[in-house]
Amino acid sequence: MKDLYILVTVVVLFSSCKQEEVPKEWKLATVIQLEGINPIGITELDGKLWLSDGDHNRLVQIDENGVIEKTIDSLDRPMHIDADKVSIFIPQYGKDNVAVFKNGTLEDLFLNDSLDAPAGVAVYKSERAIADFYNNRILFNNGKDWISFGEEGKKQGEFYYPTDVQITDSLIWVADAYNNRIQVFDKQGNFVQMMGQNQKMNAATGIYVSDNEVFITDFENDRVLIFDKDGNLRQTLRDEIEKPTDMIIIQETLYIINYRNGKLSSYILNPIDNSMS
C-alpha cells in the first residue's frame, strides 16, 4: 500500500509539472542605437558583446548601452565572427583570410588552402568551420584535419554564396544565402537536411542555433525566422528589425543586429498571449 501511495503521488506531481509548462515566444524588449556602427557579425567574449563593423573595417566591444569600449582596427571588411573562451575569430572578406585576436594580438589562422572572401566562421571546442563565399563551399576542421565540401549550385549539398556557419555537437549548419535556405551537414560533409526553402526568403545571411531552435536572418525581407530543428517554422520576428545580419542568445536574451539602421534589438521569451484568439 505504501508503494502504491508513492507511485500515485509521483504521477500526480509529474502531471502537475506538465500542466504548468507554458508555451513561450520571443518578444521585443529593448532597442539600442549603435552610433557610427554598421554591424554585420556578433559574438560574445568574457560577458561582453563584440560586433564586426565591416563598413569601418573594425571590431568593436560595446557596453549594455551600445557605447564602444574597445576597438580592433586595421581589418579588411570583417564579417560573421565567432569566439571561444579566449579568442575572437574574424573572417576578413576583403583580405581572403581568417584572423584570430588573442591577448591583444592579431594572427592569421593557418590554412593549407586559399579562401575567396570568407564571410563566416564558427568555433566549437577544437573544431573550426569557414563559409568560403565565392568558392561556394565550407571548410571544416575536426581539430586535426581540414575537409572541404560544396560547390556552386542549387541542389542539396550545393551552395550559392554561403555567408554564415555554425557548429553544434554533431552537425554543421550553413546559411546558404542566395539559395535562400539553411543546409545541415554531418561532420564528414554529408548532406543531412534543408530548411527554410518554402519561406520565400531573400538573402538568408546569418544563422544561430540554440538547444531547441534555429534562427536565420532574412536580410531583404527585414525579418528573422525561427525554426525547430525539424525545419518547422515556429515564429517570425519583425519588430524593430531592418536588414538583419546576425544574432546571438546570451542569458536567455536574443540579440539581433540590424545593418541598415545600426541598431541592436533584444528579445526575451514571454508566455504566449491567447486572450485575443
Salt bridges, closest charged atoms under 4 A:
GLU25 OE2 - LYS27 NZ 3.71
ASP53 OD2 - HIS56 ND1 2.85
ASP53 OD2 - ARG58 NE 2.85
ASP55 OD1 - ARG77 NH1 2.96
GLU69 OE1 - LYS48 NZ 3.07
ASP113 OD2 - ARG137 NH1 3.09
GLU127 OE1 - LYS187 NZ 2.70
ASP132 OD2 - ARG137 NE 2.80
ASP176 OD2 - ARG181 NE 2.81
GLU213 OE2 - ARG234 NH1 3.14
ASP218 OD2 - ARG223 NE 2.50
ASP222 OD1 - LYS243 NZ 3.24
GLU240 OE1 - LYS263 NZ 3.71
GLU242 OE2 - ARG260 NH1 3.99
